Amino acid sequence: MTRQNCDGVDPVPWLQLIRSRRVGPATFHRMIRDHGNAQNALAALPQIAAAAGVENYEICPSGVALAELAKGARAGARLILWGQADYPASLMDLADAPPILWAQGNVALLQRPMIALVGARNASSLGLRMARSLAAGMGVAGHVVVSGLARGIDAAAHEAALDTGTIAVQAGGVDVIYPEENAVLAAKIAAAGCRISEHPLELVPQARHFPQRNRIVSGLSRAIVVVEAALKSGSLITARDGADQGRDVMAVPGHPFDARASGCNMLIRDGAILVRSAADILEALGQFNAAPTLQHPPAPAPRPLTDISTLHSQILARLGPSPVAEDQLARDLNQPTSALAPALITLELDGHVLRQPGGLLSRLT
């Protein structure tokens, strides 16, 4: 892969910026808006870090970016930059839209209408049947099925939509298959559908990567359909992300005594659209939304450094060695999850907070 292969844009500065320490997607877009391009943003980054109290800050070396491009070429993956023709239009309005995506397979699927189907890993036989039925029905109706390549509901949805179009959003590198039991399915998706990731090649997914993955699953989709989910599950995080992004949230009801249905029943109680078949989804979707304009997503109003420091202290004061759900922490602090997310990521990178499966957080001592 050459440096100048992304519609005439040099991908190396983009990779250097997004791979630099403490630069996430929202910061990336703010830096581009403030400085005009990735090269200027990279030049300004050490001074900005110093002003924030980060000493001896170094940007990601160009050699690291070039090595990532070489790995992508060896894996047969394609790099897509934010704003390019192949970049998913459905992600363009997100403040934390991934600046880059690695893709394997049919990237044209990223421009078609998409629906997310997610649910429990330990799904019931009825749940798997429902996932297959919904995926097949939505595929026939012209929708691409998006999910996270996990075992259970995700895998069933992908399998049922192979012939009509499916996209797997991965938590690690696009060339790293997790779980390994889905290796055959992943190969089928790369051949007939599309696999994407915002992370570097060869990155093995960690717990903190799955919530990041979930926001892309929901952001790509016009609606998020939860088939089975416990009260504390990644599927509910995806549904919450979708609601925050302005997507429709839908759920399949289940028996009140089945723990795998408790999350779906709660979503319906709280206003999610009840789904019995693909026809219910299609009826609820209505008209297509207008395509978003090409403009870097607006950044939230910056918080004063004193407020950020106070929020960090409040988070650490609430957390201990026993895990706490992220949504419970948000309620305890009377803060929206969107406000907590960047603070939690900073504390996690600084080694103060540990993110565990199921959206649980604990304090490291």
Stockholm file with secondary structure:
# STOCKHOLM 1.0

chainA/1-365         MTRQNCDGVDPVPWLQLIRSRRVGPATFHRMIRDHGNAQNALAALPQIAAAAGVENYEICPSGVALAELAKGARAGARLILWGQADYPASLMDLADAPPILWAQGNVALLQRPMIALVGARNASSLGLRMARSLAAGMGVAGHVVVSGLARGIDAAAHEAALDTGTIAVQAGGVDVIYPEENAVLAAKIAAAGCRISEHPLELVPQARHFPQRNRIVSGLSRAIVVVEAALKSGSLITARDGADQGRDVMAVPGHPFDARASGCNMLIRDGAILVRSAADILEALGQFNAAPTLQHPPAPAPRPLTDISTLHSQILARLGPSPVAEDQLARDLNQPTSALAPALITLELDGHVLRQPGGLLSRLT
#=GR chainA/1-365 SS CCSSCBTTBCHHHHHHHHHSTTCCHHHHHHHHHHHSSHHHHHHHHHHHHHHTTCTTCCCCCHHHHHHHHHHHHHTTCEEEETTSTTSCGGGTTCTTCCSEEEEEECGGGGGSCEEEEECCTTCCHHHHHHHHHHHHHHHHTTCEEEECCCTTHHHHHHHHTTTTCEEEECSSCTTCCSSGGGHHHHHHHHHHSEEEESSCTTCCCCTTHHHHHHHHHHHHCSEEEESSCCSSSHHHHHHHHHHHTTCEEEECCCCTTCHHHHHHHHHHHTTCEECSSHHHHHHHHCSCCCCCCSSCCCCCCCCCHHHHHHHHHHHHHHCCSSCEEHHHHHHHHTCCHHHHHHHHHHHHHTTSEEEETTTEEEECC
#=GC SS_cons         CCSSCBTTBCHHHHHHHHHSTTCCHHHHHHHHHHHSSHHHHHHHHHHHHHHTTCTTCCCCCHHHHHHHHHHHHHTTCEEEETTSTTSCGGGTTCTTCCSEEEEEECGGGGGSCEEEEECCTTCCHHHHHHHHHHHHHHHHTTCEEEECCCTTHHHHHHHHTTTTCEEEECSSCTTCCSSGGGHHHHHHHHHHSEEEESSCTTCCCCTTHHHHHHHHHHHHCSEEEESSCCSSSHHHHHHHHHHHTTCEEEECCCCTTCHHHHHHHHHHHTTCEECSSHHHHHHHHCSCCCCCCSSCCCCCCCCCHHHHHHHHHHHHHHCCSSCEEHHHHHHHHTCCHHHHHHHHHHHHHTTSEEEETTTEEEECC
//
